[in-house]
Amino acid sequence: MGLGRRLAIGVAALGVAGLAGWFLIGPDWRALIAHQPYGRDILFWNLDQRDAGFRMLDQIPFVIESHEIAAGDTAHPLPDGEPLVLDMDMDAYLASNRTAGLVILQDGKVRLERYALGFDDDGRWTSFSVAKSLTSTLVGAAIRDGAIKSLNDPVSDYIDELSGSAYADVTVEQLLTMTSGIAWNEDYDDPNSDVAQFDKHPAETGKSATATYMATLPRAHPPGEVWNYSTGETNLIGILVIRATGKPLAEYLSEKVWQPYGMQQDASWLLGNDGYEISGCCIQAAVRDFARFGQFILDGGAVNGQPVLPEGWLEKATQKQVSYGAAGEGYGYQWWTWDDGSFQADGIFGQGIFIDPARRLVIASNSSWTSALGDKDGEFEARKAFYKAVQKALDADTE
């Protein structure tokens, strides 16, 4: 056999092997390779990169690293309930709202479960600011454990980097309600905003890069008077819990909720460039486990009758503590609230855990909206209308 022919056969064999490998890596990796993200600036990825990346963020350590949130050996059961019939075209809703996963529980039973965008119940999707509500829950756990003494403590008592800064006299509760009065720009479309820049702040040995960044910010209002949405402040809450408990957030969440309540899968928490969990964002978990977390809250923050949170915590955390100007709405301890008693963990690009205690309802959903706030193509308002459609259908069940 001539050299040329042997080379041709070798190249062909490599091509076949490469083609086989391409199919063996699976559709998620193929999509990620075809639409590779450019660095950690998730806010400025294009739609194809977000569709591919949101389900894979904890599997690309060359972009961002993570800590595991370990699950236990036994999953909290989610038995099937009576299928929920909605007066709408669900396929059209999922497509227009770019929803990847949706789980609706009532009384702890699955009334509806759907997946799209090539996602399924085994996959893990990033939470974005849904993580804020989990972070605030860990504050409650740390108070019950005695690691945090009081909501009235200055946050600088726990985070040395804030001493002498505008945060020096801000309390833990003012962080939870985002009423610190510290200037912060949360514009997701502005590459120079604080929310786009904080993760680029250089880490100093032994210090939190988030805390040193936040310590540079000026005061805009007296503490406790003005609400201003700030992911940076939730990131400070995470540092507070880490310093108070002496444990990484992922470990503490696993210990207090993920294992004892019975999540079905390990999850992960993405890290900032200083090695701390980005506590205002980015828990990667199954949609069913986000629904289980909602059920944990609906069950009073208890496991097998044993409380994880202080008495009265959820009543304050999930009810309006401050108004931001929208009629009938408010903000609790990192939860968005409605005056009818319902509340929600909410994340950009369409992530959410909606909880309605009156109807014993949990709606967990993950999406890839065309814009961060869902205002470009109406996804945010469409999801609110969907929640109301579910509530109406449940009310019709009881008539």
ROTORRO-222996 format. One record per residue: x, y, z of N, C-alpha, C in turn. Coordinates in steps of 0.001 Angstrom, whole numbers. Layout:
N
R      nxx      nyy      nzz     caxx     cayy     cazz      cxx      cyy      czz
R        X        Y        Z        X        Y        Z        X        Y        Z
...
***
This chain:
399
R      nxx      nyy      nzz     caxx     cayy     cazz      cxx      cyy      czz
R      854    -1193        0        0        0        0      884     1235        0
R      610     2184     -865     1440     3373     -966     1253     4297      220
R     2287     5175      438     2260     6102     1564     1052     7035     1472
R      765     7540      254     -347     8463       91    -1667     7843      497
R    -1817     6540       62    -3076     5891      399    -3171     5629     1897
R    -2025     5243     2533    -2038     5006     3973    -2376     6293     4724
R    -1825     7431     4263    -2129     8711     4904    -3614     9057     4757
R    -4145     8796     3555    -5556     9099     3321    -6454     8270     4237
R    -6104     6968     4370    -6888     6105     5255    -6769     6577     6706
R    -5541     7004     7113    -5332     7494     8476    -6144     8743     8754
R    -6147     9680     7797    -6932    10904     7964    -8419    10575     8048
R    -8853     9628     7187   -10257     9237     7211   -10628     8609     8557
R    -9703     7775     9084    -9963     7137    10378   -10070     8176    11483
R    -9166     9179    11458    -9238    10252    12442   -10552    11021    12324
R   -10988    11224    11070   -12253    11923    10855   -13414    11144    11429
R   -13421     9809    11198   -14484     8971    11745   -14454     9003    13272
R   -13226     8907    13857   -13092     8941    15315   -13574    10280    15864
R   -13182    11362    15163   -13623    12679    15607   -15125    12828    15522
R   -15726    12295    14431   -17169    12363    14270   -17874    11558    15356
R   -17305    10369    15634   -17890     9541    16692   -17805    10254    18035
R   -16635    10858    18307   -16485    11596    19555   -17452    12752    19657
R   -17685    13434    18533   -18607    14569    18506   -19997    14148    18950
R   -20433    12976    18512   -21755    12501    18899   -21767    11922    20309
R   -20637    11337    20737   -20575    10728    22064   -20609    11759    23186
R   -20135    12972    22943   -20086    13963    24015   -21473    14475    24390
R   -22460    14223    23563   -23832    14580    23896   -24225    15954    23387
R   -25536    16211    23334   -26039    17450    22731   -25665    18706    23498
R   -25585    18623    24839   -25270    19826    25618   -23857    20314    25333
R   -22889    19379    25313   -21508    19772    25014   -21368    20224    23562
R   -22103    19576    22664   -22025    19995    21261   -22526    21431    21110
R   -23627    21754    21807   -24163    23110    21731   -23192    24118    22329
R   -22544    23734    23426   -21607    24650    24073   -20392    24905    23192
R   -19889    23841    22549   -18739    23997    21662   -19109    24840    20444
R   -20318    24633    19948   -20750    25394    18771   -20989    26870    19095
R   -21308    27159    20374   -21607    28546    20772   -20800    28872    22028
R   -19497    28831    21901   -18627    28994    23056   -18795    30365    23699
R   -18973    30390    25040   -19080    31677    25729   -17734    32383    25763
R   -17772    33712    25749   -16538    34469    25801   -16349    35033    27201
R   -15701    34221    28045   -15384    34659    29390   -16575    34629    30330
R   -16417    35292    31494   -17379    35223    32584   -18492    36258    32467
R   -18460    37103    31443   -19446    38177    31325   -20774    37638    30810
R   -21452    36855    31643   -22677    36176    31244   -23748    37160    30776
R   -23767    38342    31380   -24781    39333    31017   -24717    39703    29543
R   -23550    39527    28952   -23363    39993    27580   -23124    38848    26593
R   -23445    37612    27018   -23484    36513    26068   -24678    36723    25132
R   -24571    36151    23906   -25725    36208    23019   -26700    35079    23357
R   -27839    35057    22669   -28904    34123    23028   -28468    32673    22881
R   -27764    32337    21805   -27305    30957    21612   -26327    30551    22713
R   -25455    31460    23118   -24507    31161    24188   -25238    30942    25507
R   -26271    31725    25763   -27033    31546    27001   -27796    30222    26984
R   -28423    29902    25853   -29146    28631    25754   -28218    27451    26041
R   -27012    27524    25519   -26047    26437    25708   -25393    26495    27068
R   -25111    27708    27563   -24309    27862    28769   -25056    27738    30069
R   -26321    28155    30120   -27041    28169    31393   -27159    26772    31997
R   -27169    25743    31170   -27278    24371    31672   -25907    23738    31925
R   -24836    24486    31639   -23494    23886    31669   -22492    24673    32504
R   -22922    25715    33194   -21969    26622    33821   -21048    25930    34810
R   -21558    24941    35542   -20707    24281    36529   -19870    23162    35915
R   -19948    23005    34599   -19140    21985    33920   -18039    22589    33055
R   -17856    23892    33169   -16818    24564    32372   -15899    25358    33304
R   -15084    24636    34111   -14232    25319    35087   -13208    26256    34460
R   -12954    26091    33151   -12053    27021    32476   -12711    28394    32310
R   -14038    28469    32525   -14747    29746    32518   -15048    30188    33944
R   -15595    29273    34747   -15961    29604    36123   -15977    28327    36962
R   -15442    28411    38183   -15383    27251    39066   -16582    27231    40007
R   -16768    26103    40682   -17936    25966    41552   -17619    25066    42735
R   -18455    25159    43761   -18442    24242    44892   -19673    23347    44820
R   -19509    22088    45155   -20620    21143    45136   -21539    21355    46336
R   -22845    21274    46080   -23867    21237    47131   -24353    19788    47176
R   -23849    19027    48124   -24086    17585    48124   -25512    17259    48558
R   -26136    16366    47804   -27449    15836    48179   -27263    14623    49076
R   -28339    14193    49711   -28295    13010    50552   -28600    11753    49769
R   -28899    10687    50499   -29136     9391    49862   -30593     9172    49477
R   -31497     9921    50097   -32921     9705    49873   -33576    10999    49428
R   -34277    10949    48293   -34930    12141    47762   -36301    12328    48402
R   -36610    13583    48717   -37953    13934    49186   -38944    13583    48080
R   -39945    12765    48374   -40857    12317    47309   -41698    13463    46759
R   -41899    13412    45437   -42815    14326    44764   -43815    13470    43995
R   -44824    12954    44678   -45782    12078    43999   -46611    12845    42972
R   -47131    12103    42006   -47996    12716    41002   -49340    13076    41621
R   -49797    14270    41281   -51151    14671    41651   -52052    14631    40432
R   -53266    15101    40596   -54188    15180    39466   -53624    16148    38434
R   -53525    15726    37158   -52981    16635    36140   -53742    17957    36101
R   -52988    19044    36063   -53584    20378    36054   -53961    20754    34625
R   -55208    21109    34440   -55703    21512    33128   -55784    23030    33086
R   -55027    23622    32160   -55006    25072    32010   -55670    25462    30699
R   -56373    26566    30734   -57071    27053    29550   -56098    27860    28692
R   -55092    27160    28155   -54078    27823    27338   -53288    26776    26579
R   -52577    27214    25556   -51717    26339    24760   -50351    26301    25437
R   -50072    25206    26173   -48835    25128    26937   -47603    25113    26037
R   -47686    24436    24899   -46540    24409    23981   -46198    25814    23507
R   -47222    26593    23205   -47005    27965    22745   -46425    28816    23864
R   -46924    28626    25090   -46397    29400    26220   -44927    29078    26467
R   -44579    27798    26517   -43191    27410    26765   -42266    27977    25693
R   -42724    27936    24444   -41900    28431    23346   -41725    29945    23412
R   -42820    30670    23625   -42738    32129    23631   -42007    32646    24856
R   -42124    31940    25984   -41449    32358    27205   -40048    31762    27315
R   -39666    30971    26313   -38332    30348    26255   -38036    29623    27564
R   -39004    28815    27997   -38902    28085    29261   -38225    26741    29039
R   -37195    26456    29856   -36477    25190    29754   -37089    24124    30641
R   -37582    24523    31807   -38165    23555    32725   -39220    24201    33598
R   -40292    23454    33885   -41407    23963    34673   -41961    22828    35524
R   -42038    23059    36839   -42623    22087    37757   -43613    22822    38652
R   -44853    22349    38664   -45892    22939    39503   -46305    21912    40560
R   -46168    22306    41831   -46574    21461    42945   -47777    22080    43640
R   -48689    21231    44064   -49740    21642    44984   -49857    20577    46057
R   -49824    21017    47309   -49802    20069    48429   -48671    19061    48282
R   -47558    19498    47697   -46392    18634    47571   -46477    17608    46464
R   -47534    17691    45640   -47710    16747    44533   -47515    17468    43204
R   -46991    16754    42222   -46719    17338    40910   -48022    17404    40120
R   -48477    18628    39870   -49681    18819    39067   -49351    19020    37592
R   -48129    19533    37318   -47718    19748    35923   -46197    19804    35888
R   -45607    19184    34882   -44154    19193    34702   -43860    19160    33208
R   -43108    20134    32736   -42797    20215    31312   -41351    20694    31121
R   -40756    20259    29991   -39391    20670    29642   -39335    21042    28164
R   -38410    21937    27832   -38230    22388    26454   -36777    22859    26282
R   -36483    23427    25141   -35125    23891    24810   -34083    22782    24930
R   -34507    21532    24716   -33583    20413    24803   -33162    20068    26217
R   -33872    20594    27216   -33562    20362    28627   -34454    19249    29159
R   -34061    18618    30288   -34896    17571    30871   -34722    17542    32384
R   -35392    16578    33037   -35406    16561    34497   -34073    16158    35108
R   -33158    15610    34325   -31836    15261    34839   -30863    16434    34785
R   -31208    17474    34028   -30289    18591    33840   -30314    19570    35002
R   -29267    20399    35058   -29169    21441    36086   -29035    22788    35376
R   -29840    23733    35808   -29902    25060    35179   -29514    26092    36222
R   -28891    27174    35786   -28445    28171    36754   -29605    29014    37270
R   -29489    29467    38511   -30595    30138    39189   -30600    31653    39018
R   -29434    32244    38706   -29261    33687    38847   -29810    34117    40215
R   -30587    35202    40297   -30906    35783    41608   -31905    34985    42431
R   -32419    33880    41909   -33160    32962    42775   -32290    32589    43978
R   -30968    32548    43761   -30041    32217    44850   -30143    33196    46013
R   -30569    34431    45753   -30681    35411    46837   -31597    34907    47949
R   -32699    34292    47575   -33652    33816    48577   -33084    32635    49349
R   -32273    31813    48704   -31608    30719    49415   -30556    31276    50361
R   -29828    32316    49919   -28816    32925    50774   -29440    33521    52023
R   -30566    34234    51863   -31206    34830    53036   -31704    33750    53988
R   -32130    32610    53439   -32566    31497    54278   -31409    30983    55131
R   -30202    31003    54581   -29030    30579    55351   -28721    31553    56480
R   -29065    32836    56306   -28933    33779    57419   -29831    33331    58568
R   -31073    32977    58234   -31981    32486    59266   -31422    31257    59963
R   -30870    30323    59179   -30291    29116    59775   -29131    29464    60692
R   -28299    30433    60274   -27137    30826    61075   -27564    31524    62367
R   -28672    32251    62329   -29197    32860    63558   -29687    31773    64507
R   -30423    30804    63973   -30892    29706    64821   -29714    28935    65412
R   -28641    28788    64638   -27453    28075    65118   -26617    28908    66087
R   -26942    30197    66223   -26187    31055    67117   -24937    31649    66504
R   -24711    31420    65209   -23516    31940    64552   -23646    33432    64262
R   -24868    33887    63960   -25171    35312    63819   -26030    35683    65018
R   -25615    36718    65746   -26279    37027    67012   -27600    37743    66813
R   -27621    38744    65922   -28808    39564    65794   -28861    40223    64424
R   -30070    40440    63915   -30238    41188    62673   -29843    42650    62842
R   -29757    43109    64085   -29380    44498    64342   -27871    44704    64421
R   -27107    43618    64319   -25646    43742    64348   -25155    44494    63118
R   -24161    45384    63275   -23510    45948    62088   -22829    44840    61295
R   -22987    44870    59976   -22386    43824    59152   -20868    43840    59262
R   -20294    45011    59604   -18837    45116    59752   -18336    44326    60960
R   -19238    43922    61872   -18823    43056    62978   -18375    41691    62465
R   -18861    41322    61287   -18557    39999    60725   -17615    40078    59531
R   -17569    41228    58870   -16751    41378    57660   -15767    42528    57890
R   -14535    42181    58236   -13533    43194    58591   -13275    44186    57471
R   -13385    43716    56218   -13070    44585    55082   -13979    45818    55020
R   -15125    45765    55712   -16076    46870    55657   -15844    47914    56747
R   -14962    47636    57677   -14680    48603    58741   -14139    49895    58135
R   -14684    51019    58591   -14252    52309    58086   -14876    52714    56761
R   -15693    51849    56168   -16357    52165    54898   -17751    52699    55171
R   -18472    53023    54100   -19856    53481    54249   -20751    52383    54813
R   -20301    51136    54762   -21065    50015    55300   -20849    49803    56797
R   -19985    50562    57417   -19586    50295    58795   -20779    50218    59744
R   -21795    51061    59539   -22944    51096    60449   -24201    50468    59866
R   -24089    49818    58710   -25238    49151    58095   -25484    47837    58820
R   -26757    47555    59140   -27073    46334    59877   -27310    45152    58948
R   -27305    43968    59531   -27591    42752    58774   -28986    42845    58151
R   -29954    43332    58905   -31319    43429    58376   -31396    44411    57217
R   -30647    45510    57275   -30655    46471    56171   -30043    45870    54907
R   -29074    44981    55061   -28580    44252    53881   -29672    43353    53325
R   -30366    42636    54205   -31401    41703    53760   -32515    42412    53011
R   -32844    43633    53406   -33935    44375    52759   -33424    45333    51681
R   -32111    45337    51449   -31488    46212    50440   -31800    47685    50703
R   -31687    48073    51971   -31910    49468    52353   -30668    50055    53021
R   -29494    49641    52570   -28253    50130    53170   -28026    51614    52927
R   -28568    52116    51811   -28316    53495    51416   -27021    53685    50644
R   -26332    52584    50343   -25070    52669    49603   -25359    52698    48100
R   -24650    53551    47373   -24841    53660    45927   -24437    52363    45234
R   -25271    51911    44305   -25005    50685    43530   -25808    50748    42247
R   -25181    50421    41123   -25831    50448    39813   -26045    49012    39344
R   -27319    48606    39186   -27676    47234    38797   -28137    47174    37344
R   -27650    48047    36473   -28065    48082    35076   -27406    46935    34315
R   -28230    45945    33903   -27694    44740    33260   -27208    44992    31839
R   -27595    46120    31269   -27181    46430    29904   -25945    47328    29843
R   -25467    47782    30996   -24334    48705    31058   -23076    47951    31482
R   -22111    47784    30603   -20893    47040    30966   -20060    47726    32040
R   -20359    48987    32337   -19627    49700    33378   -20385    49776    34707
R   -21554    49130    34770   -22332    49149    36007   -21628    48325    37081
R   -22022    48543    38333   -21432    47776    39436   -21680    46283    39275
R   -22901    45919    38836   -23216    44495    38722   -22377    43811    37648
R   -21912    44584    36661   -21053    44029    35616   -19578    44056    36005
R   -19211    44907    36960   -17809    45124    37275   -17313    44427    38544
R   -18217    44123    39506   -17736    43693    40817   -16893    42423    40755
R   -17256    41497    39844   -16540    40220    39780   -15155    40373    39146
R   -14876    41551    38592   -13556    41793    37999   -12585    42433    38998
R   -13101    42763    40179   -12265    43413    41189   -11178    42442    41634
R    -9922    42864    41690    -8837    41939    42029    -8956    41427    43461
R    -8708    40144    43611    -8751    39520    44933    -7440    39762    45672
R    -7550    40065    46966    -6379    40207    47821    -6304    39004    48745
R    -5100    38545    49031    -4915    37360    49853    -5634    37509    51185
R    -6487    36526    51494    -7185    36513    52762    -8394    37424    52838
R    -8730    38094    51736    -9860    39012    51736   -10868    38632    50660
R   -12097    39066    50862   -13134    38889    49859   -13054    40019    48853
R   -12933    39685    47567   -12898    40714    46527   -14213    41479    46488
R   -15327    40776    46743   -16621    41458    46796   -16632    42494    47902
R   -16165    42103    49092   -16188    43022    50232   -15276    44223    49990
R   -14093    44000    49425   -13196    45141    49181   -13760    46050    48098
R   -14475    45478    47113   -15138    46309    46110   -16257    47124    46760
R   -17106    46466    47537   -18237    47156    48145   -17771    48242    49114
R   -16617    48044    49735   -16083    49033    50676   -15686    50335    49992
R   -15554    50308    48663   -15185    51536    47937   -16398    52379    47565
R   -17611    51847    47746   -18808    52539    47275   -19226    53653    48235
R   -19755    54734    47697   -20148    55869    48544   -21577    55721    49068
R   -21873    56488    50105   -23231    56522    50638   -24098    57454    49802
R   -25318    57003    49486   -26273    57826    48739   -27426    58302    49612
R   -27778    57509    50647   -28905    57827    51522   -28589    57337    52930
R   -29256    57854    53939   -29099    57295    55284   -29554    55837    55294
R   -28907    54996    56090   -29309    53587    56111   -30743    53404    56583
R   -31425    52445    55936   -32779    52088    56342   -33886    52886    55715
R   -33572    53855    54839   -34610    54742    54322   -35012    54478    52871
R   -34076    54056    52032   -34346    53936    50598   -33961    52536    50120
R   -34873    51892    49388   -34604    50572    48807   -33879    50742    47480
R   -32824    49976    47286   -32101    49971    46008   -31612    48554    45747
R   -32083    47958    44654   -31739    46559    44372   -30249    46429    44110
R   -29597    45520    44854   -28143    45406    44791   -27700    43957    44964
R   -27272    43350    43868   -26699    42007    43955   -25453    42015    44828
R   -24718    43113    44802   -23524    43212    45640   -23839    43016    47109
R   -24985    43493    47548   -25326    43352    48962   -25654    41909    49319
R   -26294    41186    48402   -26500    39761    48666   -25166    39033    48696
R   -24235    39447    47865   -22906    38838    47915   -22247    39095    49272
R   -22489    40269    49842   -21991    40539    51192   -22683    39644    52225
R   -23984    39403    52038   -24699    38509    52955   -24051    37131    52948
R   -23661    36677    51756   -22988    35384    51669   -21674    35374    52422
R   -20872    36436    52278   -19605    36528    53012   -19885    36536    54515
R   -20930    37252    54923   -21332    37278    56324   -21595    35869    56854
R   -22368    35070    56112   -22689    33709    56558   -21428    32854    56607
R   -20567    33001    55605   -19320    32234    55577   -18457    32562    56794
R   -18304    33853    57076   -17458    34263    58208   -18089    33836    59540
R   -19415    33952    59649   -20082    33627    60906   -20066    32130    61198
R   -20276    31313    60163   -20363    29859    60371   -19029    29151    60222
R   -18080    29815    59531   -16801    29161    59258   -16885    28091    58190
R   -17967    28134    57372   -18175    27114    56347   -18481    27767    55009
R   -18040    27153    53893   -18482    27633    52580   -20000    27562    52470
R   -20584    28468    51691   -22040    28480    51553   -22578    27165    51022
R   -21876    26574    50037   -22353    25324    49450   -22429    24231    50513
R   -21435    24188    51375   -21424    23183    52443   -22545    23434    53440
R   -22746    24710    53792   -23772    25040    54783   -25172    24792    54222
R   -25395    25110    52938   -26689    24829    52313   -26943    23326    52260
R   -25917    22566    51948   -26055    21114    51927   -26428    20585    53315
R   -25747    21101    54326   -25950    20638    55700   -27335    20990    56248
R   -27814    22206    55918   -29053    22675    56522   -30295    22295    55729
R   -30175    22189    54383   -31364    21976    53554   -31195    20835    52563
R   -30144    20888    51748   -30070    20011    50571   -30098    18536    50958
R   -29287    18147    51970   -29290    16747    52397   -30496    16402    53266
R   -30748    17146    54349   -31840    16708    55231   -33222    16762    54592
R   -33481    17764    53734   -34808    17828    53136   -34971    16810    52016
R   -33856    16430    51380   -33923    15354    50390   -33983    15812    48957
R   -33008    16645    48540   -32932    17004    47135   -32452    15793    46331
R   -32914    15689    45084   -32654    14471    44314   -31261    14436    43721
R   -30644    15591    43531   -29343    15654    42871   -28396    16562    43640
R   -27088    16265    43517   -26112    17266    43901   -26361    18516    43070
R   -26108    19667    43646   -26147    20934    42923   -24768    21563    43021
R   -24636    22779    42562   -23354    23461    42677   -23599    24950    42832
R   -22591    25637    43366   -22667    27085    43555   -21431    27685    42904
R   -21632    28560    41935   -20514    29134    41194   -19728    30106    42072
R   -18425    30225    41771   -17514    30996    42607   -17061    32273    41914
R   -16823    33289    42724   -16175    34493    42229   -14686    34266    42076
R   -14001    35273    41584   -12569    35091    41343   -11749    35029    42629
R   -12400    35268    43787   -11709    35152    45073   -11960    33808    45748
R   -12711    32915    45082   -12963    31592    45629   -14188    31490    46524
R   -14879    32607    46776   -16120    32579    47545   -17307    32371    46594
R   -18353    31685    47088   -19575    31550    46302   -20164    32928    45979
R   -20665    33068    44751   -21345    34305    44358   -22768    34197    44898
R   -22980    34686    46098   -24207    34358    46826   -25432    35102    46327
R   -25248    36132    45499   -26386    36787    44879   -26819    36115    43601
R   -26220    34985    43292   -26421    34371    41980   -26021    32907    41995
R   -26453    32196    40959   -25708    31111    40338   -25599    29811    41112
R   -26752    29305    41577   -26840    27925    42029   -27323    27096    40851
R   -26599    26044    40558   -26924    25172    39430   -27634    23933    39973
R   -28925    23761    39630   -29688    22662    40219   -30792    22217    39282
R   -31351    21041    39586   -32484    20511    38828   -33735    21318    39147
R   -34633    21426    38162   -35871    22182    38375   -36686    21555    39502
R   -36703    20237    39562   -37439    19569    40642   -36873    19945    42014
R   -35567    20154    42096   -34981    20526    43384   -35244    21985    43731
R   -35328    22855    42723   -35792    24212    43017   -37232    24159    43544
R   -38061    23278    42959   -39438    23119    43448   -39434    22569    44872
R   -38543    21624    45148   -38447    21091    46514   -38064    22188    47500
R   -37161    23092    47080   -36815    24179    47992   -38049    25031    48276
R   -38852    25307    47252   -40094    26028    47474   -41004    25294    48440
R   -41054    23968    48313   -41884    23180    49224   -41326    23218    50648
R   -40003    23215    50778   -39359    23349    52087   -39806    24649    52769
R   -39828    25737    52006   -40290    27014    52550   -41776    26940    52884
R   -42563    26356    51986   -44004    26226    52217   -44285    25364    53446
R   -43398    24405    53720   -43529    23540    54896   -43044    24216    56178
R   -42715    25509    56096   -42316    26243    57294   -40831    26202    57588
R   -40022    25796    56588   -38579    25753    56810   -38180    24708    57829
R   -38848    23566    57766   -38588    22490    58719   -38317    21186    57978
R   -37584    20293    58633   -37294    18961    58099   -37774    17939    59113
R   -38748    17104    58699   -39316    16095    59595   -39781    16715    60915
R   -40380    17898    60794   -40909    18565    61973   -39888    19346    62780
R   -38614    19259    62398   -37566    19962    63129   -37237    21270    62414
R   -37401    22410    63089   -37178    23696    62414   -35701    23934    62092
R   -35475    24463    60891   -34142    24878    60474   -33955    26375    60718
R   -35076    27095    60786   -35062    28552    60878   -35646    29008    62212
R   -35299    30223    62644   -35843    30719    63914   -37353    30893    63846
R   -37984    30830    64990   -39422    31055    65059   -39745    32449    64521
R   -40715    32528    63620   -41143    33801    63059   -40301    34302    61902
R   -39245    33574    61543   -38366    34044    60471   -39102    34193    59145
R   -39809    33140    58732   -40449    33170    57415   -41556    34212    57347
R   -42235    34452    58458   -43286    35470    58453   -42709    36832    58088
R   -41499    37138    58564   -40864    38409    58225   -40183    38340    56863
R   -39512    37224    56598   -38701    37118    55376   -39547    37179    54124
R   -40755    36634    54170   -41561    36490    52956   -42735    37477    52909
R   -42734    38455    53792   -43732    39519    53748   -43046    40856    53522
R   -43797    41809    53021   -43249    43119    52676   -42594    43789    53883
R   -41298    44059    53763   -40571    44841    54748   -40314    46254    54241
R   -40331    46398    52928   -40076    47695    52313   -40835    47755    50989
R   -41334    48921    50646   -42020    49125    49376   -41050    49713    48360
R   -41189    49306    47101   -40358    49902    46049   -41209    50649    45023
R   -42448    50947    45388   -43270    51815    44562   -44301    51132    43695
R   -44291    49803    43626   -45276    49073    42825   -46462    48708    43709
R   -47650    49053    43276   -48852    48798    44067   -49024    47307    44329
R   -49248    46960    45590   -49509    45571    45953   -48284    44690    46012
R   -47102    45269    45847   -45867    44490    45834   -44872    45052    46844
R   -43859    44258    47173   -42842    44720    48099   -41653    43794    48114
R   -40781    44024    49094   -39553    43235    49224   -39382    42837    50679
R   -39107    41544    50901   -38864    41040    52241   -37377    40860    52483
R   -37018    39708    53022   -35611    39375    53193   -35145    38603    51956
R   -34907    39354    50876   -34444    38769    49609   -35527    37932    48928
R   -36772    38196    49242   -37926    37626    48553   -38766    38774    48017
R   -39317    38618    46803   -40282    39556    46253   -41660    39157    46765
R   -42439    40129    47226   -43695    39810    47893   -44884    40469    47207
R   -46041    39846    47382   -47317    40408    46960   -48217    40523    48177
R   -49091    41502    48168   -49946    41744    49329   -50972    40639    49557
R   -51180    39756    48570   -52105    38639    48768   -51463    37485    49527
R   -50182    37640    49927   -49500    36611    50699   -48569    35728    49892
R   -48627    35830    48561   -47694    35061    47739   -46352    35784    47663
R   -45314    35050    47279   -43976    35624    47207   -43136    34808    46238
R   -41971    35340    45871   -41188    34699    44816   -39694    34942    44974
R   -38924    33919    44670   -37499    34062    44381   -37400    34279    42877
R   -36663    35308    42465   -36704    35723    41058   -35295    35963    40540
R   -35009    35446    39355   -33697    35630    38744   -33806    36118    37315
R   -32804    36884    36884   -32827    37403    35521   -32862    36270    34504
R   -33302    36606    33311   -33471    35686    32190   -34527    34614    32460
R   -35373    34831    33493   -36561    33994    33631   -36494    32848    34603
R   -35700    32973    35664   -35650    31927    36679   -36591    32312    37823
R   -37283    31348    38415   -38207    31721    39475   -38696    30553    40309
R   -38985    30868    41581   -39725    29957    42461   -40858    30786    43062
R   -42060    30558    42566   -43245    31292    43017   -43968    30437    44049
R   -44334    31048    45193   -44964    30318    46296   -46235    31050    46715
R   -47327    30311    46755   -48625    30856    47146   -49155    30004    48301
R   -48906    30428    49542   -49318    29601    50687   -50816    29330    50740
R   -51644    30297    50331   -53094    30108    50414   -53558    28925    49570
R   -52887    28688    48472   -53261    27592    47580   -52307    26400    47703
R   -51377    26465    48647   -50373    25408    48839   -49650    25122    47528
R   -49248    26199    46839   -48756    26148    45465   -47286    26544    45386
R   -46537    25778    44604   -45159    26126    44253   -45015    26000    42738
R   -44467    27029    42102   -44158    26970    40673   -42670    27267    40512
R   -41909    26279    40073   -40485    26464    39795   -40276    26456    38291
R   -39546    27442    37799   -39304    27505    36355   -37933    28068    36072
R   -37346    27588    34989   -36064    28087    34484   -36224    28403    33011
R   -35604    29487    32589   -35808    29968    31226   -34553    30612    30675
R   -34626    30985    29404   -33568    31752    28745   -34239    32865    27960
R   -34694    33889    28683   -35402    34992    28050   -34481    35754    27097
R   -35096    36513    26225   -34309    37265    25241   -33641    38497    25839
R   -34030    38867    27068   -33375    39969    27772   -33365    39644    29258
R   -32486    40289    29996   -32311    39964    31407   -33604    40103    32196
R   -34340    41187    31970   -35551    41451    32745   -36822    40962    32070
R   -36705    40387    30872   -37885    39898    30175   -38799    40994    29690
R   -38245    42209    29535   -39066    43330    29091   -38997    43570    27589
R   -38017    42978    26933   -37855    43207    25491   -38981    42566    24694
R   -39302    41305    24991   -40328    40577    24239   -41506    40152    25120
R   -41630    40774    26285   -42818    40574    27114   -42843    39314    27940
R   -41688    38647    28122   -41698    37382    28855   -42078    37567    30331
R   -41611    38651    30944   -41894    38867    32366   -43398    38975    32617
R   -44081    39800    31836   -45526    39960    32019   -46260    38672    31663
R   -45765    37940    30668   -46406    36678    30291   -46293    35662    31421
R   -45168    35657    32124   -45030    34721    33248   -45966    35106    34390
R   -46100    36407    34670   -47057    36832    35693   -48470    36388    35330
R   -48817    36515    34051   -50140    36080    33597   -50280    34563    33742
R   -49188    33837    33522   -49211    32385    33683   -49483    32011    35142
R   -48813    32691    36074   -49073    32434    37489   -50561    32618    37797
R   -51149    33683    37293   -52560    33949    37555   -53452    32880    36923
R   -53035    32380    35734   -53807    31321    35083   -53785    30047    35921
R   -52630    29752    36522   -52524    28574    37393   -53400    28757    38624
R   -53330    29937    39243   -54163    30195    40419   -55648    30060    40083
R   -56043    30597    38937   -57446    30507    38523   -57873    29063    38324
R   -56992    28262    37712   -57319    26854    37479   -57453    26096    38814
R   -56583    26403    39771   -56676    25733    41077   -57946    26143    41808
R   -58311    27417    41682   -59556    27861    42318   -60756    27176    41696
R   -60721    26964    40373   -61810    26277    39694   -61924    24836    40163
R   -60785    24212    40534   -60795    22837    41036   -61610    22693    42302
R   -61647    23760    43100   -62283    23683    44417   -63726    24167    44419
R   -64172    24677    43285   -65548    25196    43229   -66574    24071    43113
***
